[in-house]
Amino acid sequence: MDQETLTAALSTQWSGQHFNPERSWASLREVGNLSSASVLFVLRDHLDAAEARPGDAGLVATMGPGFACELLLLRW
């Protein structure tokens, strides 16, 4: 699945919610696929941008090799 197809599918699934996967794509371009550890690089970029406000929520979802999936609900 290419980047545009995946982004469109996720945006449809999360319609009505703020969804911007650009930091994930940028991380893949800059450091490559680090499997589940990629989430730490994306989270660092998000925290560095200081865009979240008190009360904001976020969902971190990663998929690793095999059937490994991690989810983390964040609240600022």
C-alpha positions in Angstrom: 0.0 0.0 0.0 1.5 3.4 -0.9 1.6 6.4 1.3 -1.3 8.3 -0.3 -3.6 5.2 -0.1 -2.7 4.5 3.5 -3.1 8.2 4.5 -6.5 8.4 2.8 -7.7 5.2 4.5 -6.7 6.3 8.0 -8.1 9.8 7.4 -11.5 8.3 6.5 -11.4 6.0 9.5 -10.6 8.9 11.8 -12.9 11.4 10.2 -13.9 14.2 12.5 -10.6 13.8 14.4 -7.4 15.6 14.0 -5.2 13.2 12.0 -1.8 14.2 10.6 0.6 11.4 9.8 3.3 13.7 8.4 5.6 13.2 11.4 5.5 9.5 10.9 6.3 9.8 7.2 9.1 12.2 8.0 10.6 9.9 10.5 10.6 7.0 8.0 12.4 9.2 5.5 15.0 10.5 8.0 15.8 7.4 10.1 14.2 4.5 8.3 12.0 1.8 9.6 13.0 1.1 13.2 10.0 -1.3 13.8 8.2 -0.6 17.1 11.0 1.8 18.3 9.9 4.3 15.5 7.2 5.6 17.8 9.8 7.1 20.1 11.2 9.2 17.3 7.8 10.4 16.2 6.8 11.2 19.8 10.0 13.1 20.3 9.3 15.2 17.2 5.8 15.8 18.4 7.0 16.9 21.8 9.7 19.1 20.3 7.0 20.9 18.2 5.1 21.8 21.4 1.8 21.8 19.6 -0.3 19.9 22.2 -2.2 21.9 24.7 -3.4 20.9 28.2 -6.4 18.6 27.8 -5.4 17.4 24.3 -5.5 13.7 23.7 -3.4 11.6 21.4 -3.2 8.0 20.3 0.1 6.3 19.6 -0.2 3.1 17.6 2.7 0.9 16.4 2.9 -2.4 14.7 6.0 -4.5 15.0 7.1 -7.8 13.4 4.8 -10.7 13.4 1.6 -9.8 15.3 3.0 -7.2 17.7 0.8 -4.1 18.2 1.3 -1.4 20.8 -1.2 1.3 21.7 -0.8 4.3 24.1 -3.3 6.9 24.9 -1.7 10.3 25.7 -3.3 13.2 27.5 -1.5 16.6 27.9 
